[in-house]
Amino acid sequence: MRKDPNPIDGGFDHGLRHTCSRLHCRSAVGAAVLVLSASYSHARAPPRESSLRRRISKVSLHSVAMATSQVSEAAADKGLPLGMDASMVDEYAAQSKLLQEFVKIPTVGKAWIFNSKKENISRAVVSIGQSDLLANKKRQFLLNSHISKCASKSVDFQWSPFPTEITGVSAVIPSPSGEKLLLVRNSEDDSPTKLEIWGPCQLENEIHIAKSVHGSLYTDEWFEGISWNQEETFIAYVAEEPPQPKPVFNDYGYKKDGSSEKDCKSWKGQGDWEETWGETYSKKRIPALFVVNISSGEVRSVKGIPRSLSVGQVIWAPLSSYGLVFVAWSSENGFQETPRKLGIKYCYNRPCSLYAAPDPFREEAEKPSTDSNKGEITTMIKLTAELSSAFFPRFSPDGKYLVFISAKSAVDSGAHNATNSMHKIEWPADGKLHGSLVADVVPIVMCPQDGCFPGLYSSGLLTDPWLSDGRTLILSSVWGSKEVILSVNVASCEVLRVSPQDSDYSWNVLALDKNNILAVSSSLITLPQIYYGLEVSQIESQWEWQEVSTPLPKPSDKISSIVAEHTLSILKIPISNPSDKLANGAKLPFEAIFVSQKDSASSPTIVVLHGGPHSVYPSSYSKSLAFLFSQGYNLLVVNYRGSLGFGEEALQSLPGNVGSQDVNDVLAALDLVINRGLINPSKVVVVGGSHGGFLTTHLIGQAPDAFAAAAARNPVCNLSLMVGTTDIPDWCFVEVYGKEGKNYYSESPSVDNHSLFHQKSPISHISKYARALKERGIESKLIVFPEDIHGIDKPQSDFESFINIGVWFKKHLSK
């Protein structure tokens, strides 16, 4: 799944006046915030409030470390770092050592499998990631293996003894045959971008591309579209268009004839500011389409694409005059279709379409050919004019079908993410596109039957996702609180679950080996393990999964022992007193993942809340949560209504009801485990991020007696401020007003809009919070990471944030 990188990011501050006046938006450029607070539960708590409905804004902000003055002064007297509690120094050191054990465990990334001339032999390449805390970066390695398949259907992986580290590389793209390898080296300055073409034993070509041709290649798995043609002679890709000319001035004023280079008597101005696509794209403006000849190194841009379109996800079409198919997002998606690039990170609700365009290296592209029958010039053509969304295009092996995913429900409703659908276009054998008829393959599931397919929630497709029949596509999707592997027959439109159905673990497909699947499986209490799946019965879609032995290091005895002490279960949480106004799908139970120790009833519990809000916390392994429950906690991970994986009606029930429905869902999940005697109700804390941070602050306001302490990452505290400064202002309107938010959305919100935004934000309760916390002497702490982004995903930032969360909870649960 492509989702919020760290689902527990949100925020809360003890005074709120100082913090909430600044923590207000998810901006295109910014940092990230962690806020820790003790709750009312250690003081004389007021009654639970039941009618607060506030919405917090997503944040990215610069930071300092803060604590109460008493703690700061005590620490300063002992020569401790700012904000360090002298009584928790030993705990801080112990938890830091434990977290480092989790951090150093490698993670499995992408994988590729290549067939050999021998029927039962193939080759695999698996990318491995590992955090480097000292360098504050993530290192990448490639691990090779030979796969031997026996007649008995057993499989043997023979791994290379050591991985190969890939340094300074932005993307690794093997060719279809596996005989060539592209390494992309993007520059961070004015140096040329480098494309390295590797053969089996040597560097075959190194292509240097000047900034005047194009900037860095897009390699973020969204705009990214780096694609080899089948002959392995050309590569199509998406890169930042060359910079536009800037005004030049000298002693006589403006130079009308301009200048390509600055001389000693002139200087370049800034020119007009150009919009970007928001968070993580602050230095990128226009993704454009290029093709390179890997032998000559010549690069050509694809002509005829207007600058109002930002392109991505390019693939090669079957042999025809239209050599390339790609996705394009229009910048005309602001209020009333005015030019405005709304933030696209985590936002699937940006309209996009599929297009086809000629290969610029073919003669008919250089001199547009004319159809002798119709006299029409061959140019770029829009393939999905009737759909508001189309992305991740893939051609079937025989070239008959162009299959793609759509987020039309998200686009049409305004929710930033929603249930996907899958569609196909029959590609003409002669390559002449006279109009494309789009057919459904997987429709949107509104209200799933109990235990049945809940709909498609996929954030990506393999480069080659097809089994050998050429009709069955394999992909990963969310199914309730689990990630699963699905097969989709694009001819019959049949959807089947391929991964084990009797498992609470999550499964993700890595690569296909003809009719076999290389996958990774994990759970919150189990480290990722690679499996090889063999189809036993094609008719009944039965698969046999064999565990693959790998050279990846095993966790230490200490971590293995901690994990073994815990169990995992997925709880169904019924909706109490559902309103008649709710759609049927919104009346169905939601889920919570419960990680418990053998004696859970006496152990403290952490309630974990994901962001989005239209995201999900799957049952897959998380080093951060493993670190937290290793402190002796239970975890209650709540996938409240509005989460992915439960059908469209349940998801769409949340917009317009944030701050009430989601809060009540969390409290209902907490009440269920309390009533079943599974946890100690006096030892509960809560952590959440982004929208989960919003829920965290609501919960300690609406149910202050339920929680001993709280931690929130990336708080959203003031929608009135957010709406004017964020890259996703439409998000504010939709989450506050529901589907009608699209009609209210404006670049100049009315007084009534601002009033409602303020009413639904925690800042509207600032006097109550500030007085209550101050009068009761309740501690709070704020840590900000000025060089990070909304996800707080840099290794050092992530490490420090969870150390502080762990120590904070330990301190306030020991009272």
BELDAFEN-V581923 format. One record per residue. N is the residue number from 1. RES is the residue in one small letter. PHI is phi in whole degrees, 0 to 359 (999 if undefined). PSI is psi in degrees with one decimal (NA if undefined). OMEGA is omega in whole degrees, 0 to 359 (999 if undefined). Layout:
n = [N,N]
res = [RES,RES]
phi = [PHI,PHI]
psi = [PSI,PSI]
omega = [OMEGA,OMEGA]
This chain:
n = [1,2,3,4,5,6,7,8,9,10,11,12,13,14,15,16,17,18,19,20,21,22,23,24,25,26,27,28,29,30,31,32,33,34,35,36,37,38,39,40,41,42,43,44,45,46,47,48,49,50,51,52,53,54,55,56,57,58,59,60,61,62,63,64,65,66,67,68,69,70,71,72,73,74,75,76,77,78,79,80,81,82,83,84,85,86,87,88,89,90,91,92,93,94,95,96,97,98,99,100,101,102,103,104,105,106,107,108,109,110,111,112,113,114,115,116,117,118,119,120,121,122,123,124,125,126,127,128,129,130,131,132,133,134,135,136,137,138,139,140,141,142,143,144,145,146,147,148,149,150,151,152,153,154,155,156,157,158,159,160,161,162,163,164,165,166,167,168,169,170,171,172,173,174,175,176,177,178,179,180,181,182,183,184,185,186,187,188,189,190,191,192,193,194,195,196,197,198,199,200,201,202,203,204,205,206,207,208,209,210,211,212,213,214,215,216,217,218,219,220,221,222,223,224,225,226,227,228,229,230,231,232,233,234,235,236,237,238,239,240,241,242,243,244,245,246,247,248,249,250,251,252,253,254,255,256,257,258,259,260,261,262,263,264,265,266,267,268,269,270,271,272,273,274,275,276,277,278,279,280,281,282,283,284,285,286,287,288,289,290,291,292,293,294,295,296,297,298,299,300,301,302,303,304,305,306,307,308,309,310,311,312,313,314,315,316,317,318,319,320,321,322,323,324,325,326,327,328,329,330,331,332,333,334,335,336,337,338,339,340,341,342,343,344,345,346,347,348,349,350,351,352,353,354,355,356,357,358,359,360,361,362,363,364,365,366,367,368,369,370,371,372,373,374,375,376,377,378,379,380,381,382,383,384,385,386,387,388,389,390,391,392,393,394,395,396,397,398,399,400,401,402,403,404,405,406,407,408,409,410,411,412,413,414,415,416,417,418,419,420,421,422,423,424,425,426,427,428,429,430,431,432,433,434,435,436,437,438,439,440,441,442,443,444,445,446,447,448,449,450,451,452,453,454,455,456,457,458,459,460,461,462,463,464,465,466,467,468,469,470,471,472,473,474,475,476,477,478,479,480,481,482,483,484,485,486,487,488,489,490,491,492,493,494,495,496,497,498,499,500,501,502,503,504,505,506,507,508,509,510,511,512,513,514,515,516,517,518,519,520,521,522,523,524,525,526,527,528,529,530,531,532,533,534,535,536,537,538,539,540,541,542,543,544,545,546,547,548,549,550,551,552,553,554,555,556,557,558,559,560,561,562,563,564,565,566,567,568,569,570,571,572,573,574,575,576,577,578,579,580,581,582,583,584,585,586,587,588,589,590,591,592,593,594,595,596,597,598,599,600,601,602,603,604,605,606,607,608,609,610,611,612,613,614,615,616,617,618,619,620,621,622,623,624,625,626,627,628,629,630,631,632,633,634,635,636,637,638,639,640,641,642,643,644,645,646,647,648,649,650,651,652,653,654,655,656,657,658,659,660,661,662,663,664,665,666,667,668,669,670,671,672,673,674,675,676,677,678,679,680,681,682,683,684,685,686,687,688,689,690,691,692,693,694,695,696,697,698,699,700,701,702,703,704,705,706,707,708,709,710,711,712,713,714,715,716,717,718,719,720,721,722,723,724,725,726,727,728,729,730,731,732,733,734,735,736,737,738,739,740,741,742,743,744,745,746,747,748,749,750,751,752,753,754,755,756,757,758,759,760,761,762,763,764,765,766,767,768,769,770,771,772,773,774,775,776,777,778,779,780,781,782,783,784,785,786,787,788,789,790,791,792,793,794,795,796,797,798,799,800,801,802,803,804,805,806,807,808,809,810,811,812,813,814,815]
res = [m,r,k,d,p,n,p,i,d,g,g,f,d,h,g,l,r,h,t,c,s,r,l,h,c,r,s,a,v,g,a,a,v,l,v,l,s,a,s,y,s,h,a,r,a,p,p,r,e,s,s,l,r,r,r,i,s,k,v,s,l,h,s,v,a,m,a,t,s,q,v,s,e,a,a,a,d,k,g,l,p,l,g,m,d,a,s,m,v,d,e,y,a,a,q,s,k,l,l,q,e,f,v,k,i,p,t,v,g,k,a,w,i,f,n,s,k,k,e,n,i,s,r,a,v,v,s,i,g,q,s,d,l,l,a,n,k,k,r,q,f,l,l,n,s,h,i,s,k,c,a,s,k,s,v,d,f,q,w,s,p,f,p,t,e,i,t,g,v,s,a,v,i,p,s,p,s,g,e,k,l,l,l,v,r,n,s,e,d,d,s,p,t,k,l,e,i,w,g,p,c,q,l,e,n,e,i,h,i,a,k,s,v,h,g,s,l,y,t,d,e,w,f,e,g,i,s,w,n,q,e,e,t,f,i,a,y,v,a,e,e,p,p,q,p,k,p,v,f,n,d,y,g,y,k,k,d,g,s,s,e,k,d,c,k,s,w,k,g,q,g,d,w,e,e,t,w,g,e,t,y,s,k,k,r,i,p,a,l,f,v,v,n,i,s,s,g,e,v,r,s,v,k,g,i,p,r,s,l,s,v,g,q,v,i,w,a,p,l,s,s,y,g,l,v,f,v,a,w,s,s,e,n,g,f,q,e,t,p,r,k,l,g,i,k,y,c,y,n,r,p,c,s,l,y,a,a,p,d,p,f,r,e,e,a,e,k,p,s,t,d,s,n,k,g,e,i,t,t,m,i,k,l,t,a,e,l,s,s,a,f,f,p,r,f,s,p,d,g,k,y,l,v,f,i,s,a,k,s,a,v,d,s,g,a,h,n,a,t,n,s,m,h,k,i,e,w,p,a,d,g,k,l,h,g,s,l,v,a,d,v,v,p,i,v,m,c,p,q,d,g,c,f,p,g,l,y,s,s,g,l,l,t,d,p,w,l,s,d,g,r,t,l,i,l,s,s,v,w,g,s,k,e,v,i,l,s,v,n,v,a,s,c,e,v,l,r,v,s,p,q,d,s,d,y,s,w,n,v,l,a,l,d,k,n,n,i,l,a,v,s,s,s,l,i,t,l,p,q,i,y,y,g,l,e,v,s,q,i,e,s,q,w,e,w,q,e,v,s,t,p,l,p,k,p,s,d,k,i,s,s,i,v,a,e,h,t,l,s,i,l,k,i,p,i,s,n,p,s,d,k,l,a,n,g,a,k,l,p,f,e,a,i,f,v,s,q,k,d,s,a,s,s,p,t,i,v,v,l,h,g,g,p,h,s,v,y,p,s,s,y,s,k,s,l,a,f,l,f,s,q,g,y,n,l,l,v,v,n,y,r,g,s,l,g,f,g,e,e,a,l,q,s,l,p,g,n,v,g,s,q,d,v,n,d,v,l,a,a,l,d,l,v,i,n,r,g,l,i,n,p,s,k,v,v,v,v,g,g,s,h,g,g,f,l,t,t,h,l,i,g,q,a,p,d,a,f,a,a,a,a,a,r,n,p,v,c,n,l,s,l,m,v,g,t,t,d,i,p,d,w,c,f,v,e,v,y,g,k,e,g,k,n,y,y,s,e,s,p,s,v,d,n,h,s,l,f,h,q,k,s,p,i,s,h,i,s,k,y,a,r,a,l,k,e,r,g,i,e,s,k,l,i,v,f,p,e,d,i,h,g,i,d,k,p,q,s,d,f,e,s,f,i,n,i,g,v,w,f,k,k,h,l,s,k]
phi = [999,262,211,310,299,228,296,249,227,192,180,198,230,293,265,61,294,293,282,294,291,242,274,224,206,264,262,292,232,177,235,223,232,240,237,241,215,279,255,288,295,270,245,279,277,286,298,295,273,235,236,289,222,238,233,261,263,286,229,213,217,283,223,226,256,230,206,295,298,296,295,297,293,296,293,298,298,264,72,273,301,303,86,284,277,301,284,246,298,295,295,300,293,293,291,299,294,293,297,298,295,289,296,283,291,293,241,270,255,277,210,225,234,236,283,248,290,274,301,258,237,217,237,235,233,239,272,238,246,209,283,247,294,296,276,57,211,253,271,233,230,243,239,256,208,263,252,247,250,262,297,281,71,278,227,233,257,251,274,295,293,222,281,250,281,252,252,66,250,271,205,239,231,290,285,305,279,82,276,229,220,259,247,258,241,283,265,260,229,271,290,294,285,246,246,256,254,254,261,302,227,204,278,277,198,236,254,259,242,292,297,291,272,192,270,294,286,279,228,264,71,241,285,307,205,255,224,280,282,295,282,61,247,227,230,262,202,249,217,295,299,299,298,285,301,253,295,244,238,217,299,261,105,280,273,295,278,69,195,280,232,283,253,291,246,217,211,264,276,272,70,293,287,246,292,244,267,85,309,71,241,294,252,236,240,233,285,239,250,222,227,240,275,287,274,274,82,288,244,234,274,276,277,88,267,295,291,285,253,256,260,189,55,287,223,272,273,303,310,189,292,264,281,231,237,209,261,219,252,274,278,272,240,277,302,53,60,282,298,194,269,286,307,250,295,66,250,272,269,266,304,206,221,267,229,237,213,292,289,294,271,269,301,291,279,289,240,311,281,242,290,296,277,246,69,261,278,285,223,300,229,273,264,234,296,271,250,278,207,200,205,52,287,216,271,295,305,273,77,283,242,254,253,206,254,230,249,299,295,293,297,288,271,96,299,291,207,199,288,272,227,237,221,218,235,285,276,295,297,273,75,267,268,253,120,252,259,270,242,282,246,235,283,287,268,276,224,291,288,303,80,263,309,271,121,266,224,238,253,175,232,299,300,235,264,258,285,291,287,74,236,258,255,251,209,261,208,263,227,63,268,234,263,228,253,244,247,234,274,284,273,269,68,276,246,230,271,265,289,306,272,260,239,270,284,258,231,226,282,258,195,247,240,57,264,247,236,264,221,235,233,199,216,298,245,223,294,303,228,277,231,240,257,244,284,272,222,290,292,262,51,260,233,254,249,252,290,260,285,233,278,299,295,279,294,297,301,296,293,301,294,298,297,294,280,246,235,232,216,253,263,268,251,289,274,271,48,295,288,294,284,287,293,303,296,279,265,287,298,260,229,220,266,246,255,224,272,296,247,293,296,261,268,290,232,254,274,246,233,276,267,124,281,271,226,200,255,284,282,290,297,222,297,294,288,298,298,293,287,291,278,100,256,274,240,239,261,260,258,297,302,111,284,287,100,232,95,288,294,295,296,284,284,276,307,92,238,293,90,230,299,292,297,295,297,296,294,295,296,294,298,297,288,290,295,278,71,275,223,271,293,272,232,233,233,222,224,205,223,58,296,294,291,301,294,302,290,297,296,282,269,276,227,296,277,269,229,277,197,216,221,222,249,57,289,243,243,213,294,297,281,300,300,266,233,279,273,230,298,298,303,299,294,292,290,273,261,82,302,293,302,297,282,276,305,209,286,232,303,285,299,295,301,298,297,291,302,294,298,268,258,301,297,292,250,297,293,295,296,299,294,299,292,292,295,270,65,274,286,209,209,231,233,237,247,294,260,255,244,307,284,46,250,290,308,292,296,300,298,295,296,283,299,293,297,299,292,299,295,300,296,274,269,268,280]
psi = [137.4,115.2,-177.7,123.9,-29.2,96.9,-9.0,76.6,121.4,-149.6,160.6,143.4,150.0,-35.2,-28.5,-32.1,-48.1,-42.0,-48.9,-24.0,-15.3,-33.0,93.6,-9.7,160.4,103.5,169.5,-34.3,132.3,-168.7,-160.6,153.3,140.3,126.5,131.5,138.7,141.9,154.5,-174.3,-14.3,-18.2,-4.5,-169.4,106.0,139.1,166.6,154.2,132.3,150.6,-1.9,9.0,134.5,93.7,155.7,132.0,152.5,153.0,145.2,151.1,107.1,160.7,157.0,158.7,170.3,132.4,153.2,175.4,153.9,-33.9,-45.2,-42.2,-43.0,-40.3,-40.7,-41.1,-39.0,-29.4,4.9,23.1,161.5,156.1,128.6,-6.3,129.0,120.3,-31.1,-11.8,14.6,-46.2,-38.6,-40.7,-43.5,-41.9,-43.3,-34.8,-41.3,-41.1,-43.8,-35.9,-31.8,-38.2,-40.4,-36.5,-9.5,125.1,156.7,150.0,129.7,-120.3,170.1,153.7,142.2,134.9,133.7,150.5,179.2,-23.2,134.4,-40.5,14.2,134.8,171.5,142.6,144.6,125.9,131.3,137.4,135.3,149.7,134.1,137.4,99.7,-40.4,-42.8,-9.8,47.0,170.7,122.5,151.1,136.6,155.0,132.1,127.2,151.9,147.4,134.1,122.1,125.7,128.3,165.2,-27.7,6.8,11.4,157.3,143.1,125.5,121.9,100.4,149.8,148.1,-27.3,147.1,164.7,122.4,137.5,108.4,144.4,21.6,131.3,-28.7,145.9,116.8,99.5,152.0,165.1,-37.9,-16.7,4.9,-17.0,158.6,130.0,127.3,126.6,125.5,95.5,142.2,150.9,2.9,-146.7,8.0,156.9,151.9,140.3,131.3,117.7,126.4,113.7,138.5,-168.6,-35.9,5.0,162.8,113.0,-33.0,143.5,116.0,121.6,125.0,115.3,156.8,-23.7,-19.6,-52.9,166.2,-149.6,149.2,145.3,122.3,27.7,10.4,10.7,-66.8,-20.0,134.9,77.7,113.1,125.4,143.5,165.9,-30.4,-9.9,39.7,-20.7,153.8,126.5,144.2,167.7,130.5,161.9,129.2,154.9,150.4,143.6,151.0,144.0,152.6,142.1,134.6,151.2,-164.0,-20.8,5.5,-140.3,131.1,109.0,-32.8,-3.9,-172.7,136.5,-26.9,146.8,131.5,-178.9,-16.7,18.5,165.8,156.0,136.1,-175.1,-31.0,-174.6,144.0,138.8,135.3,153.1,-178.6,28.0,-149.7,132.4,-2.0,26.1,-21.4,12.6,142.2,-60.7,105.9,124.0,169.9,133.2,158.4,137.0,137.8,114.8,-14.5,-50.8,-22.4,3.5,136.5,131.8,139.4,152.7,116.3,161.5,1.7,117.6,151.8,-12.8,-9.6,130.8,124.0,161.5,171.3,44.8,142.9,163.0,136.2,161.9,157.4,117.3,176.4,-23.2,90.9,-19.7,140.1,136.3,167.3,147.3,136.3,132.4,143.2,-2.9,49.1,23.3,-167.6,126.9,39.4,29.4,157.3,117.7,121.9,97.4,148.1,137.8,-14.0,125.3,3.5,104.4,0.0,22.2,122.3,138.4,157.0,162.1,140.6,157.9,143.8,154.2,152.5,121.4,-12.4,-3.8,149.4,-38.8,-16.6,-36.3,-40.2,97.4,124.1,159.1,129.9,117.4,-24.6,-36.1,-14.1,26.7,140.5,134.9,113.4,-174.9,140.6,140.4,127.2,-23.5,54.7,-26.7,-7.0,143.1,-9.5,136.3,124.3,176.5,58.9,142.0,133.3,139.8,154.5,-33.2,0.1,7.9,-36.1,140.0,113.4,143.7,167.2,150.1,141.8,41.7,-31.3,-39.3,-44.2,-46.0,-33.1,-26.8,-14.8,141.3,-17.8,150.2,-169.9,132.8,167.9,162.9,143.6,167.6,153.9,130.0,117.1,127.3,138.9,-31.3,-1.4,4.0,113.1,107.0,25.0,131.9,130.4,115.8,129.5,149.4,142.5,-53.5,110.0,170.5,129.3,119.4,-52.1,94.6,145.2,156.8,121.8,-1.3,169.9,120.8,-2.0,170.1,126.6,80.1,134.9,14.1,161.0,149.1,155.4,-41.3,92.4,15.4,138.5,171.9,-14.7,-11.1,4.1,-17.7,121.7,134.5,131.1,165.0,146.9,169.2,136.4,97.8,-130.6,16.4,153.8,136.5,166.7,129.5,152.5,137.2,118.0,111.1,-11.7,-48.5,-12.8,22.1,133.5,126.0,149.8,123.4,-40.5,159.8,134.6,-14.5,24.1,140.2,3.5,163.3,145.1,138.9,135.9,135.6,-45.7,164.3,141.6,84.0,-111.3,13.4,159.1,129.3,124.2,167.1,136.5,144.2,171.4,175.5,-20.7,11.3,127.3,153.5,136.4,135.1,137.7,154.8,120.4,129.4,133.1,119.9,-43.0,114.1,-33.0,-45.0,4.1,53.4,134.1,143.1,127.3,121.0,132.0,133.2,123.8,130.0,161.1,5.8,137.7,143.7,152.5,160.5,162.4,-34.8,-48.4,-41.7,-40.0,-41.9,-47.2,-39.2,-21.1,-5.4,152.8,160.6,137.5,151.3,118.8,140.3,125.1,110.1,153.0,122.6,134.0,57.9,141.1,147.5,-20.3,-16.2,142.5,157.3,-39.4,-27.7,-7.7,-7.7,155.0,146.1,-172.8,157.3,139.8,126.3,115.6,122.4,156.7,174.0,-34.7,64.3,-30.2,-24.1,-4.0,150.1,158.4,136.8,122.3,125.0,130.4,129.8,166.2,-164.5,-90.1,-11.8,67.6,-162.3,150.5,101.0,170.9,3.1,163.3,140.0,120.0,-33.4,-46.2,-34.2,-39.7,-41.7,-47.6,-16.7,-11.7,2.3,23.5,155.8,156.8,136.5,100.5,110.6,121.3,79.6,163.0,136.5,-14.5,159.9,152.1,5.6,16.5,156.4,-35.7,-39.5,-41.5,-45.3,-3.9,-15.3,-47.0,131.0,-15.2,18.1,144.2,-7.9,-63.6,-47.1,-37.1,-44.4,-34.7,-43.4,-43.7,-34.3,-41.0,-41.3,-42.2,-37.1,-47.2,-27.8,-47.1,-29.2,-0.1,24.6,-23.0,165.7,111.3,-15.1,-5.1,68.7,133.6,168.5,140.0,138.3,163.8,144.8,-114.0,-29.5,-29.5,-37.5,-45.0,-38.2,-47.2,-36.5,-43.0,-42.1,-9.1,-42.3,-29.0,62.5,-22.9,-2.6,-16.2,137.5,-27.3,166.8,151.5,135.0,139.1,138.0,66.2,150.2,109.5,-19.5,99.2,-29.6,-35.9,-38.9,-44.8,-25.6,-5.9,-14.5,163.9,-2.7,58.8,-30.2,-30.6,-40.7,-45.9,-44.7,-43.3,-26.9,-43.0,-12.6,-154.7,-29.4,-12.8,-31.3,-31.7,-29.4,-21.1,131.0,149.9,-13.3,81.0,145.3,171.3,-38.6,-39.3,-49.9,-36.4,-43.7,-39.6,-44.5,-40.4,-35.6,4.2,149.1,-25.4,-21.7,-16.7,24.6,-38.3,-41.1,-46.7,-48.4,-46.6,-45.3,-46.1,-40.9,-45.4,-32.2,-1.7,33.1,131.1,153.7,164.6,140.5,129.3,129.1,141.5,95.5,-21.5,3.5,179.3,-172.4,-38.2,-9.2,58.1,1.2,141.5,-45.9,-40.6,-47.7,-43.0,-51.1,-37.2,-43.6,-27.3,-45.6,-37.1,-47.0,-45.4,-39.2,-47.8,-41.2,-41.6,-46.4,-13.2,-9.6,-3.7,NA]
omega = [169,187,175,189,178,189,178,176,183,178,180,181,187,180,182,180,180,185,187,178,182,185,192,187,165,185,179,178,180,179,186,189,171,179,181,180,165,182,182,194,177,176,178,190,173,180,178,174,186,187,179,177,182,178,180,183,181,190,168,187,181,193,171,174,183,171,178,186,181,181,181,182,179,180,181,180,181,180,181,177,181,178,182,177,184,182,185,182,180,178,179,180,182,180,178,179,180,181,178,177,177,184,185,179,181,177,179,180,179,175,177,175,181,180,176,180,178,188,188,180,172,182,179,172,182,176,182,178,178,180,176,185,182,180,181,179,178,181,183,180,173,181,184,178,168,180,178,180,183,180,180,181,172,183,182,177,178,187,172,187,182,175,176,180,177,183,177,184,179,181,176,185,176,175,182,181,186,181,180,181,175,171,179,177,177,179,179,178,180,179,179,169,182,173,181,177,182,171,183,186,186,171,185,179,174,186,178,184,184,179,178,177,173,178,184,173,175,185,188,178,174,172,184,174,181,193,173,169,186,179,179,177,180,175,173,182,179,180,177,180,179,183,177,179,177,178,181,181,173,183,182,181,184,177,184,182,178,180,179,181,177,175,188,182,179,176,180,175,181,185,181,175,179,181,173,179,170,186,183,178,187,180,181,186,185,172,184,189,183,174,179,171,189,178,183,183,181,180,176,175,176,186,173,177,182,181,177,178,173,189,177,172,182,172,177,177,171,187,179,178,176,187,187,172,184,176,175,177,180,175,180,184,175,180,182,176,173,180,177,176,175,183,186,181,183,185,179,184,175,182,179,183,173,178,172,180,180,171,185,179,178,184,182,175,179,175,185,183,180,175,186,182,186,180,181,179,179,179,176,182,178,186,187,185,185,182,179,183,176,181,184,179,175,175,172,185,180,178,183,184,165,184,180,179,178,172,184,178,177,180,185,181,184,176,186,176,182,180,181,170,177,184,178,173,175,184,182,182,181,179,181,185,181,185,187,177,182,179,179,172,176,180,175,177,183,184,185,173,183,178,183,181,184,184,184,178,186,181,179,176,173,175,175,187,191,167,189,177,178,182,184,182,181,180,176,180,177,178,187,181,180,167,184,175,181,166,179,174,187,176,181,181,179,178,180,176,185,180,185,184,182,185,173,178,174,183,176,178,178,182,178,176,189,180,180,187,169,186,175,180,179,172,179,180,181,179,181,179,180,178,177,184,177,181,180,181,179,182,182,181,177,183,175,184,180,178,182,176,181,177,179,183,177,177,180,179,181,180,179,180,180,182,183,181,185,174,182,174,177,185,172,183,181,177,180,178,180,180,176,180,181,172,183,181,180,177,180,177,169,187,171,177,182,175,187,171,181,178,189,186,179,183,174,185,174,172,185,186,182,180,177,9,186,177,179,172,182,182,183,185,174,181,181,180,176,177,182,182,177,177,180,182,160,173,171,185,190,172,184,177,190,178,174,171,185,181,188,182,177,181,185,178,185,180,185,181,179,181,177,182,181,177,180,177,180,179,177,177,180,179,182,181,176,182,177,179,183,183,175,185,180,182,180,174,184,176,180,182,181,174,175,174,174,179,179,182,176,184,181,172,183,180,187,181,185,189,179,181,182,174,181,179,176,186,173,191,185,181,179,176,184,190,180,185,185,174,180,182,179,178,180,183,184,182,180,185,187,183,179,180,178,179,180,188,179,176,177,183,180,176,179,177,182,180,179,177,180,180,182,180,178,182,178,180,189,183,180,180,184,181,184,182,181,183,182,177,183,183,171,186,180,177,181,182,191,183,184,181,186,184,187,189,173,187,182,180,180,180,184,182,183,172,181,176,181,180,180,180,180,182,188,174,180,182,999]
